């Protein structure tokens, strides 16, 4: 007994999923509707209940090979097929392939008798057709048309529970559509419906200001985690799509850099943008926001990377022409297929429609770089809260796919230091570049500054952004009196600095020549001093020798006189050598004096 109980608990904990094939819906409900159980779909007129239910059937047939059935209790079968032809589902072809079957279960008041009606006969017919085609999914559209004909609340409740149990016994994934306004069951006595079923999905359409929006919300889904917030829903040529970003809290983060397309801006960002990061460029009209996006995408194409440009409110031809005027040429890359340009008017579609289209383009183009110009245009296509949510979904999608996205936002009267934009992108963007105008001395010049760049150092300088026929560049920083100079003032400062450098070089050359002359004169004086020193030393030696000779003479003279007086003739060796030494010393002194300039001048 304990083993059987444990097995039943394990089965309940692992509710099997039935993927719907509706883009975005499976991600918010945890993979799909509960398989083999009943789902209640509530919604008002035009909310998309029938489209939602039929798309779940088509998704099961096309993507998972699960045949389906539709029990129509309100709409004519042929009208239903014609109304859904625009979605490309080809219901007649699926019927011929025995993958789809429709039962017309509309009933008039005369058929239903109070207290005597039950679903036994209808369920028997459904069972026969389900077995014939092997149906795994079934839709009841719309059950409230039948409920309004019943008159006994107890019997009604009994039949609804009978329907739920029958679906479970036959392992059919059932969808029951009920008309409802604002997610409320139309009659209080049917309030038990939401507690009876295993999953409740509410569809709503509403006007917010001048904008029409469709909303989807999951109220409950037993046995699984789901997101219960409201999500924008759109119906386009492919059916229903839910505007929701990827439900991943972790994604790959790269430390590689990609060029901004402007060399000096790369230097300001220590090598460019991080790959897979989100970049926001803000500024007033005409401040060159689109130009920076174009330069980034052109650099990506030069590297051989695929790119996508989404432009609002400008034609493709105008985008290409305007960027070509500053030497950003995108047309060759469009022809090669590396670049795709999608241009659309923002107010022509709702924000969730723009999201669906961009998401589809990302799947088709598979770009590594994305430019959206301007992303703030989404404010013109729906309520602010929807536009903000769609923007965040787009950036999340780009991060998960490792797409480097550069988007622009128009600022009018926004304080830069508040780090807030109308679309609320600045708080979630990894890098924020702001463009502004510096007006001085009758000139308007563009200025660029990096407000923030997460995970990397960056320059805090305000640089002048210069646009010309040759391309885009950032001028050197010139400041005077604590103010950064731009335009003509910067040009004048450059000339003044160059003249100052020339004057400094001239003065240095003059001083060098003076020092060389002084050095030569000092060297000449040093040579003369050396010669004079030698002469003085020679004189000193002479005097010292003379003194020695005199002392010797004074010692020898008496002996010589005695020899003479005695008649002895002195020998040559007896002659004093004073005369010879004196002559040599005098010759050295005279030579030194002849080379002395001071004596020669005298």
C-alpha positions in Angstrom: 0.0 0.0 0.0 2.8 2.4 0.9 4.6 1.7 -2.5 1.4 2.5 -4.4 0.8 5.7 -2.5 4.4 6.8 -3.2 4.0 6.0 -6.9 0.9 8.1 -7.1 2.7 11.0 -5.4 5.5 10.8 -7.9 3.1 10.8 -10.8 1.3 13.9 -9.5 4.6 15.7 -9.0 5.6 15.0 -12.6 2.8 16.5 -14.6 3.4 15.9 -18.3 3.5 18.9 -20.6 1.7 19.4 -23.9 3.6 22.1 -25.8 1.2 24.6 -27.5 3.5 25.9 -30.3 2.5 29.4 -29.4 5.6 31.6 -29.5 6.4 32.8 -26.0 3.5 31.0 -24.2 5.3 27.8 -23.4 8.1 29.7 -21.8 5.8 31.4 -19.3 3.8 28.3 -18.4 6.7 26.0 -17.9 6.7 24.1 -21.2 3.0 23.7 -22.2 -0.5 23.0 -21.0 -0.9 20.1 -18.5 -1.3 17.0 -20.7 -4.4 14.9 -20.1 -6.1 17.6 -18.1 -8.5 20.5 -18.6 -7.7 24.1 -19.3 -10.2 26.9 -19.0 -9.7 29.9 -21.3 -11.6 33.1 -20.3 -11.9 36.2 -22.5 -14.2 38.8 -23.8 -15.4 39.4 -27.3 -12.4 39.6 -29.7 -9.9 38.6 -27.0 -8.6 35.6 -29.1 -10.1 32.6 -27.4 -10.9 30.7 -30.5 -7.6 31.6 -32.2 -5.7 30.5 -29.1 -7.5 27.2 -28.8 -7.2 26.3 -32.5 -3.5 27.3 -32.5 -2.9 24.8 -29.7 -4.5 22.1 -31.8 -2.5 23.1 -34.9 0.7 23.2 -32.9 0.1 19.7 -31.6 -0.6 18.4 -35.1 2.2 20.1 -36.9 5.0 20.0 -34.3 4.2 16.9 -32.3 2.0 14.7 -34.5 -0.9 14.8 -32.1 -4.3 14.9 -34.0 -7.0 17.2 -32.5 -10.7 18.0 -32.5 -12.8 21.1 -32.1 -16.4 21.0 -30.8 -18.0 24.2 -32.0 -21.0 25.3 -29.9 -21.3 28.8 -31.1 -19.7 29.4 -34.6 -20.5 27.7 -37.9 -17.8 25.2 -38.9 -17.3 26.6 -42.4 -17.1 30.2 -41.1 -14.5 29.0 -38.5 -12.4 27.5 -41.3 -12.7 30.6 -43.5 -11.9 33.0 -40.6 -8.7 31.2 -39.7 -7.5 30.8 -43.3 -5.3 33.9 -43.0 -3.1 32.3 -40.5 -1.7 29.7 -42.9 -2.9 26.7 -40.9 -4.6 24.9 -43.8 -7.3 23.4 -41.7 -9.0 21.8 -44.8 -5.8 20.0 -45.6 -5.4 18.7 -42.0 -9.0 17.5 -42.2 -8.2 15.6 -45.4 -5.1 14.1 -43.7 -7.4 12.9 -40.8 -5.4 14.9 -38.3 -8.2 17.3 -37.5 -11.9 17.1 -37.1 -14.6 19.6 -36.3 -18.0 18.8 -34.7 -20.8 21.3 -35.1 -22.5 21.1 -31.6 -24.6 24.2 -31.8 -28.0 23.7 -30.1 -31.2 25.7 -30.2 -33.4 26.4 -27.1 -36.0 23.9 -28.4 -33.5 21.0 -28.2 -32.6 21.5 -24.6 -35.2 20.5 -22.0 -34.7 21.6 -18.4 -33.7 18.8 -16.1 -33.6 16.2 -18.9 -30.4 17.2 -20.8 -27.0 15.7 -20.2 -23.7 15.4 -22.2 -23.8 11.7 -22.6 -24.8 11.7 -26.2 -22.4 14.4 -27.2 -19.5 12.8 -25.4 -20.3 9.5 -27.1 -20.1 11.2 -30.6 -16.9 12.9 -29.6 -15.4 9.6 -28.4 -16.2 7.9 -31.7 -14.5 10.6 -33.8 -11.6 10.9 -31.4 -10.9 7.1 -31.7 -11.2 7.3 -35.5 -8.4 9.9 -35.9 -6.5 9.1 -32.7 -7.1 12.6 -31.2 -5.0 13.7 -28.3 -6.3 17.2 -27.9 -9.8 18.6 -27.9 -11.4 22.1 -27.8 -14.9 23.1 -26.6 -15.7 26.5 -28.2 -17.6 28.1 -26.5 -19.1 26.2 -23.6 -21.0 29.1 -22.1 -23.3 29.0 -25.2 -24.4 25.6 -23.9 -24.4 26.7 -20.2 -26.9 29.5 -20.9 -29.4 26.9 -22.2 -29.3 24.8 -19.0 -31.6 25.8 -16.2 -30.7 23.5 -13.3 -27.6 24.6 -11.4 -27.1 21.2 -9.8 -27.4 19.4 -13.2 -25.1 22.0 -14.8 -22.4 21.4 -12.2 -22.8 17.7 -12.5 -22.4 17.8 -16.3 -19.3 20.0 -16.2 -17.6 17.6 -13.8 -18.7 14.7 -16.0 -16.9 16.5 -18.9 -13.7 17.0 -16.9 -13.6 13.4 -15.7 -14.3 12.1 -19.2 -11.3 14.1 -20.6 -9.1 12.7 -17.9 -10.3 9.1 -18.4 -9.5 9.3 -22.1 -6.2 11.0 -21.6 -7.3 14.0 -23.7 -5.8 17.4 -23.2 -9.0 19.5 -23.1 -9.5 23.3 -23.6 -12.8 24.9 -22.6 -13.5 28.4 -23.9 -15.9 30.6 -21.9 -16.9 34.1 -22.7 -15.8 36.4 -19.8 -15.1 40.1 -19.3 -12.0 41.0 -17.3 -11.4 37.4 -16.4 -14.7 36.9 -14.5 -17.1 34.1 -15.2 -20.3 35.7 -16.6 -22.7 34.1 -14.0 -21.9 33.6 -10.3 -23.2 30.1 -10.3 -20.4 29.1 -12.7 -17.7 30.4 -10.4 -16.7 26.9 -9.6 -15.3 26.5 -13.1 -11.9 28.0 -12.2 -11.5 25.7 -9.2 -12.7 22.7 -11.2 -10.1 22.8 -14.0 -6.3 22.4 -13.7 -5.3 25.5 -15.7 -6.8 28.9 -16.2 -5.7 31.3 -18.9 -7.3 34.8 -19.1 -7.3 36.8 -22.4 -8.2 40.5 -22.3 -8.3 43.4 -24.8 -8.3 46.9 -23.5 -7.8 50.5 -24.5 -5.1 52.4 -22.6 -5.4 56.0 -23.7 -5.4 55.9 -27.5 -3.7 52.5 -27.7 -5.4 49.1 -28.1 -3.7 46.2 -26.4 -4.3 42.5 -25.9 -3.1 40.9 -22.7 -2.7 37.3 -21.6 -2.4 36.1 -18.0 -2.1 32.7 -16.5 -4.2 32.5 -13.3 -3.3 29.0 -12.3 -1.7 25.8 -13.5 -1.6 22.9 -11.2 1.6 20.8 -10.8 3.9 23.4 -12.3 5.6 26.8 -11.8 4.4 29.6 -14.1 4.7 33.3 -14.5 1.5 35.0 -13.4 2.2 38.5 -14.7 0.3 40.1 -17.6 2.1 39.7 -20.9 1.4 41.6 -24.2 -0.3 39.3 -26.8 -0.6 40.0 -30.5 -2.4 38.3 -33.3 -0.6 38.5 -36.7 -0.4 36.5 -39.9 1.0 33.5 -38.1 -1.5 33.5 -35.2 -0.9 34.4 -31.6 2.5 35.4 -30.2 3.3 36.4 -26.6 5.8 39.2 -26.3 8.1 37.8 -23.6 11.8 37.7 -23.4 13.9 34.6 -22.6 13.2 33.1 -19.2 16.9 32.6 -18.4 18.6 34.1 -15.3 22.1 33.1 -16.5 23.7 33.5 -19.9 27.2 33.5 -21.3 29.3 36.6 -20.6 32.2 37.5 -22.9 35.3 39.6 -22.2 36.0 40.1 -25.9 35.7 43.5 -27.4 34.1 44.7 -30.6 35.0 48.0 -32.3 32.6 50.9 -32.1 33.6 51.9 -35.6 35.4 55.0 -34.3 39.1 54.5 -33.3 39.2 57.2 -30.7 35.9 56.0 -29.1 37.5 52.6 -28.9 40.3 54.2 -26.9 37.9 55.9 -24.6 36.3 52.5 -23.9 39.6 50.7 -23.5 39.1 48.7 -26.7 35.4 49.0 -27.6 32.1 47.5 -26.5 32.0 44.1 -24.7 30.6 41.4 -27.1 27.0 40.6 -26.1 26.5 43.8 -24.2 23.8 46.4 -24.6 24.8 50.0 -25.5 22.6 53.1 -25.2 23.3 56.3 -27.1 21.2 59.2 -26.0 21.0 62.8 -27.3 18.9 65.5 -28.8 17.8 65.4 -32.5 20.7 65.9 -34.8 23.4 65.0 -32.3 24.6 62.0 -34.5 23.0 59.1 -32.7 22.1 57.3 -35.9 25.6 58.0 -37.2 27.2 56.1 -34.3 24.9 53.1 -34.9 25.7 53.1 -38.6 29.5 53.2 -37.8 29.1 50.3 -35.4 27.3 48.1 -37.9 29.7 49.0 -40.7 32.6 47.9 -38.6 30.8 44.6 -37.8 30.3 44.0 -41.5 33.9 44.8 -42.3 34.8 42.0 -39.8 32.6 39.6 -41.7 29.9 39.5 -39.0 26.2 39.5 -39.8 24.2 42.5 -38.7 20.6 43.8 -38.4 19.6 47.5 -38.5 16.1 48.3 -37.2 15.1 51.9 -38.1 11.9 53.7 -37.0 10.3 56.5 -39.0 12.9 56.6 -41.8 12.9 54.8 -45.1 15.7 52.5 -46.0 16.9 54.7 -48.8 17.1 57.7 -46.5 19.0 55.8 -43.9 21.6 54.7 -46.5 21.9 58.1 -48.0 22.3 60.0 -44.7 25.0 57.6 -43.4 26.9 57.7 -46.8 27.3 61.5 -46.3 29.7 60.8 -43.5 31.5 58.0 -45.3 29.5 55.2 -43.6 28.6 53.0 -46.6 26.1 50.2 -45.8 24.7 49.4 -49.2 27.4 47.0 -50.3 26.9 44.9 -47.2 23.1 44.8 -47.8 23.7 43.5 -51.3 26.1 40.8 -49.9 23.6 39.7 -47.3 25.8 40.5 -44.3 23.4 43.4 -43.3 19.7 43.6 -43.3 17.8 46.9 -42.8 14.3 46.8 -41.5 12.5 50.2 -41.6 9.0 50.7 -40.2 6.8 53.5 -38.8 6.6 53.2 -35.0 2.9 54.2 -34.7 1.7 51.8 -37.4 2.0 48.8 -35.0 1.8 48.1 -31.3 5.0 47.6 -29.3 4.4 43.9 -29.0 4.1 43.6 -32.8 7.4 45.4 -33.2 8.9 42.9 -30.7 7.5 39.9 -32.6 8.9 41.2 -35.9 12.3 42.0 -34.5 12.4 38.5 -32.8 11.5 36.9 -36.2 14.2 38.9 -38.0 16.8 37.8 -35.4 15.8 34.2 -36.1 16.1 34.7 -39.8 19.3 36.9 -40.0 21.1 35.4 -37.0 23.1 38.6 -36.5 26.0 39.1 -34.2 25.4 42.9 -34.0 22.0 44.7 -33.8 21.2 48.4 -34.1 17.8 49.9 -33.1 17.3 53.5 -33.9 15.6 54.9 -31.9 14.3 52.4 -29.4 12.4 55.3 -27.7 10.0 55.2 -30.7 8.3 52.3 -29.1 6.6 54.9 -26.8 4.6 55.9 -29.8 3.2 52.4 -30.3 1.6 51.7 -27.1 1.3 52.4 -23.3 4.5 53.4 -21.6 4.5 50.3 -19.3 4.2 48.0 -22.4 6.9 49.8 -24.3 9.3 49.6 -21.3 8.5 45.9 -20.9 9.1 45.2 -24.6 12.4 47.1 -24.6 13.6 45.0 -21.7 12.5 41.8 -23.4 14.5 42.8 -26.5 17.7 43.5 -24.6 17.3 40.2 -22.7 16.8 38.3 -25.9 20.0 39.9 -27.3 22.0 39.0 -24.2 20.9 35.4 -24.3 21.8 35.1 -28.0 25.2 36.9 -27.4 24.2 39.7 -29.8 25.8 43.1 -29.2 23.0 45.6 -29.4 23.4 49.4 -29.8 20.2 51.4 -29.5 19.5 55.1 -29.4 17.0 57.1 -27.4 15.8 60.6 -27.9 16.2 62.9 -24.9 14.3 66.1 -24.6 14.7 68.0 -21.4 16.2 65.0 -19.5 18.8 65.7 -16.9 21.8 63.6 -17.8 22.9 63.1 -14.3 19.6 61.5 -13.3 20.6 58.5 -15.4 17.0 58.0 -16.6 15.5 57.9 -20.1 11.8 58.0 -21.1 12.1 54.3 -22.1 14.0 53.4 -18.9 16.9 51.8 -20.8 19.7 53.7 -19.2 19.5 51.7 -15.9 19.8 48.3 -17.7 22.2 49.2 -20.5 25.8 48.1 -19.9 27.3 51.2 -21.6 25.7 54.7 -21.9 27.1 57.3 -24.3 25.6 60.7 -24.3 25.7 63.2 -27.2 25.0 66.9 -26.6 25.6 70.3 -28.2 28.1 72.9 -27.0 27.1 76.4 -28.1 29.7 79.1 -27.8 30.7 82.2 -29.7 28.0 81.7 -32.3 28.9 78.0 -33.0 27.1 74.7 -32.3 29.4 71.8 -31.9 28.7 68.1 -31.0 30.1 66.7 -27.8 30.4 63.1 -26.7 30.9 61.7 -23.2 30.7 58.2 -21.7 28.4 58.3 -18.7 29.0 54.7 -17.7 30.4 51.4 -19.0 30.0 48.4 -16.7 33.0 46.2 -16.1 35.6 48.4 -17.7 37.4 51.6 -17.2 36.5 54.5 -19.5 37.5 58.1 -20.2 35.7 60.8 -18.3 36.6 63.5 -20.9 34.1 65.4 -23.0 35.3 65.0 -26.6 34.2 67.0 -29.6 32.5 64.7 -32.2 33.4 65.9 -35.7 31.5 64.7 -38.8 32.9 65.3 -42.3 32.9 63.9 -45.8 35.9 61.8 -44.8 34.1 60.2 -41.8 33.7 60.4 -38.1 36.3 61.4 -35.6 36.8 62.7 -32.0 38.9 65.8 -31.7 41.7 66.2 -29.2 40.7 67.7 -25.9 41.7 71.4 -25.5 40.8 73.2 -22.3 41.3 76.7 -21.1 40.3 78.1 -17.7 38.7 74.8 -16.8 36.5 74.8 -19.9 36.8 72.3 -22.8 37.2 74.2 -26.1 35.5 73.1 -29.3 35.0 74.3 -32.9 36.6 77.7 -33.7 37.8 78.2 -30.1 39.6 74.9 -30.3 41.1 75.8 -33.7 42.3 79.1 -32.3 43.7 77.3 -29.3 45.6 74.9 -31.5 47.2 77.8 -33.5 48.1 79.6 -30.3 49.6 76.4 -28.9 51.6 75.9 -32.1 52.9 79.5 -32.0 53.9 79.0 -28.4 55.8 75.9 -29.3 57.6 77.7 -32.1 58.6 80.6 -29.8 59.8 78.1 -27.2 61.9 76.3 -29.8 63.4 79.6 -31.0 64.2 80.7 -27.5 65.8 77.4 -26.8 68.0 77.7 -29.9 69.1 81.2 -28.9 70.1 80.0 -25.4 71.9 77.0 -26.9 74.0 79.2 -29.1 74.9 81.6 -26.2 75.9 78.6 -24.1 78.1 77.3 -26.9 79.9 80.6 -27.2 80.4 80.9 -23.5 81.7 77.3 -23.4 84.3 78.2 -26.2 85.4 81.3 -24.3 85.7 79.4 -21.1 87.7 76.7 -22.9 90.1 79.4 -24.3 90.6 80.9 -20.9 91.3 77.5 -19.5 94.0 76.9 -22.0 95.7 80.2 -21.3 95.5 79.6 -17.6 97.2 76.2 -18.1 100.0 77.8 -20.1 100.4 80.6 -17.5 100.5 78.0 -14.7 103.3 76.2 -16.6 105.3 79.4 -16.9 104.9 80.2 -13.2 106.0 76.7 -12.3 109.1 77.2 -14.6 109.9 80.5 -13.0 109.6 78.9 -9.6 111.9 76.1 -10.6 114.4 78.7 -11.9 114.3 80.7 -8.7 114.8 77.5 -6.7 117.8 76.5 -8.9 119.3 80.0 -8.7 119.0 79.9 -5.0 120.8 76.5 -4.9 123.6 77.8 -7.1 124.1 80.9 -5.1 124.3 78.9 -1.9 126.9 76.6 -3.6 128.8 79.6 -4.9 128.9 81.1 -1.5 130.4 77.9 -0.2 133.0 77.3 -3.1 134.2 80.9 -3.8 136.8 81.1 -1.0 138.5 77.9 -2.2 138.6 79.3 -5.8 140.2 82.5 -4.7 142.9 80.6 -2.8 143.7 78.6 -5.9 144.1 81.8 -8.0 146.2 83.5 -5.4 148.5 80.4 -5.3 149.1 80.6 -9.1 147.0 77.6 -10.0 144.9 78.0 -13.1 141.3 76.9 -12.6 140.0 74.0 -14.7 136.8 74.2 -16.8 135.1 72.0 -14.2 136.0 74.5 -11.6 134.0 77.2 -13.4 130.6 77.8 -11.8 127.7 76.6 -14.0 125.5 79.4 -12.8 125.7 81.1 -16.2 124.5 78.0 -18.1 121.5 77.3 -15.9 120.5 80.9 -15.7 120.4 81.2 -19.5 118.1 78.1 -19.9 115.7 79.3 -17.3 115.5 82.8 -18.8 114.7 81.3 -22.2 111.7 79.3 -20.7 110.4 82.4 -19.0 110.6 84.5 -22.1 108.8 81.8 -24.1 105.9 81.8 -21.6 105.6 85.5 -21.7 105.6 85.6 -25.5 102.4 83.3 -25.4 100.6 85.3 -22.7 97.8 87.4 -24.4 97.7 89.8 -21.5 101.4 90.6 -21.7 101.2 90.9 -25.5 98.4 93.4 -25.2 100.5 95.4 -22.8 
